[in-house]
Amino acid sequence: MDNLLTLLIALFVPSASDGTSTLWAKHLLLATLVIASFWLLSQAVAYLFRHWVGRLTSFTRTDLDDRILKRIAPSVSLLITFTGIYLGFRSLPLHEKLFKLIAGGLYVANVVIVCVLVYRVLNETLAWYVEHCQDQQDSLLSRQMTPLAEKVAMIFIIGGALMVVLKHFHYDILSLVTALGIGSLAIGMAAKDSLAHLISGFTLMLDRPFRLGDRIQLIGGQVGDVQDIGLRSTKIKTLDNQLLVIPNSDLCNTMVLNQAFPDQRVKGRINLGVAYGSDIDQVKTLLVATAQEVAEVLADPAPEAFFTAFGDSSLSLALFFWVDEYGKLFATTDQINTLILRRFREQGIEIPYPIRTILMQPQEAPQPSQRT
């Protein structure tokens, strides 16, 4: 090996006369060979990624590996090249300060490349998960959580890279971590309400009591469609086109009725009363037939009518029916009510008004008192 290096030096560095120049030229040539070897290796790896790895991953059922390899191929080649440059400069007899400067810069560059490599793998995995592993409703929520997950992962990646770089340059990591912990505790105590909303936002995203677009009813009676699930608050668009903003911590500690789960079908109910003396069987049959005339009413489950109670001035009945989407319930109820009123008039069925009968008893004249 020494003879080969001496021959190469004689060919490319013929002016090297003294021993110092010869030694430095030998190290320079060795560094060049190392860098060139790693560069050729990076080109070979890039060639394998382009022509052979894709053929091997084609036998798998998923395209996740293909997408990941396509994203990381440039970073892998660049990492191999910079690793060769780093090792090459380590073999040069440079001044200590200059060597530390160059080697430190190359080490930081390699750490940055590794961080980019890890982030691209994570980003492609999350994108593939949203596209392939969930239904449409869950995918909407995942698209909202994906940027948040990427930001959290980026914080951890940057934090880990910073600790690795500081350790490489012989900085005290323990004191830095301690200072960050004390600072985080102070910030947490000062912003405990905001942190409560933040944790509640994570709870809503993971527990999924409702999804984007679901219609929910709060315990206070407000009804609306979920527009956004943020870190601090949840936005609900009410039926009268107003935006209701609720802090996440309040929403986590209250009862919520999700009208869109487990599916979008909804059951409607119409309460009414008929006069005493009406034929109840006829009225129930007429109510069911009237509901079946409306196109939005589902045939399965079929509409049902029940005699529920004896009222003060009427016989109370309830009509139940189903529609395929909760947004159609209000309009469908209006159509059924209109048809019921029309059919009752045609059949002579009376819907009585509340009547109260007051009987007035004549007051007897007072009897004269008798004295003995």
Secondary structure as UniProt FT lines:
FT   HELIX           2..12
FT   TURN            14..15
FT   HELIX           19..48
FT   HELIX           49..53
FT   HELIX           54..57
FT   TURN            58..59
FT   HELIX           64..90
FT   HELIX           96..132
FT   HELIX           136..168
FT   TURN            169..170
FT   HELIX           173..190
FT   HELIX           192..207
FT   TURN            212..213
FT   STRAND          215..218
FT   TURN            219..220
FT   STRAND          223..229
FT   STRAND          233..238
FT   TURN            239..240
FT   STRAND          243..247
FT   HELIX           248..252
FT   STRAND          256..258
FT   TURN            259..260
FT   STRAND          266..274
FT   TURN            276..277
FT   HELIX           280..293
FT   TURN            295..296
FT   STRAND          304..310
FT   STRAND          315..323
FT   HELIX           326..328
FT   HELIX           329..347
//
